[in-house]
Amino acid sequence: MVDWERVEALRADGRGWGDIAKDPKVGFLPDPSVGDPGRALHALYRRQGRKGDEALDDPARVERAAERPAPGSGWTLARIGLLTVPLFGIWSALAYLIPSPIGILVPAVPYLVLVLAGAALLLAYGLWRVRGARRWSRSYSKTVAVGVAGGLVVAGLVGLSGGLLLGCPYLPASSRLGASGEGWSTVPASPWKEGGVPVLFFYGATWCPYCSASSWAVWKALTEFGTVSGNATGYSFPYPEPYAYTPEMVLANTHLSSGSIAFQVVEYDGGTDGQLSPTANCVQQAYLSAYDQCSGCGIPFLVVDGQYLHIGSLYLPSGLAPWNRTNNATGAAFVERSVLSESGPPWTLVQGQAWWIMGLLSRSTGQSVPHLAATYGWSAATEKAVWADVNQTS
């Protein structure tokens, strides 16, 4: 008795009728007088096929018949899954390993990973649907090969468009970040320069108490490398934000005039809680996409020279609670005076991170700490602390 399911599987595999007739599992035993077994099997198939399709009263046979490709089309759910899983799998892997420029347009986490999960479910369901028939065929192998090639091509095109057209830098996966000290990480990437000097990049929002607290260390570091303008004191948002009304130095419109470093800032200073501002260029976005994969929950976000990275608050806002707007209407002004004069409790909280940022900037400029201290008039305590931090920086 001929196994017609086996015949269908071999046909889907691209086998000719002569090869199918010779397959022992098919069970075709032609009369010895038949000169061409393949033609005889084909003729029998056509006759049996008409009758069988008219009398398919077995539910299992109906399901298997429904899985047969329609004339001119072989795209079953299984084949679609076999195409999309390797395509999105390779694209996701490369976007994770090289978040910029490959992952800059469509990040691996969470978008590509979610699409990959959907493709895997589709593949599993498609293979389950054909569980009664032969699961693998030559067409399946070709489909997987096309998916692999497609994943490489798509990832390559995205990387080229991000790197060459948009100017996005090469950034490795977060797993390759190292430790620098004081909560900072080292990034094995090219330096980030503007006009030939290292960039200090700050990303945050004025409603965020963690950004507000950290703003003092950033502002202090800037004042030690040049003339700062456009800044103003303020307070973070009230409840439901924690650490309500934390005093801050608003950096959104701050400009730095310096011959040693450059300052880039993206800080939302509007009235909507939870809102963030878009980045100004692809370099800024590349660092955020690569290392703040929770899309803004890691603010404040700081980068020094593209080599050093800090995600989250530099210190807890609770240390500034005595000078928040609820407890002290002029608290922000008091914190400003304390930080500028390098004395008092607020400066005690801020100084460690302010000096560390200065140390990272000093190291990035390639200039000695004594030279920078003399150029910008650092205090003896600041020069000593920054020098010590530079020696600890990896």
Order of alpha helices (4+ residues) and beta strands (2+ residues): alpha-alpha-alpha-alpha-alpha-alpha-alpha-beta-beta-beta-beta-alpha-beta-beta-beta-beta-beta-alpha-beta-beta-alpha-alpha-alpha-alpha
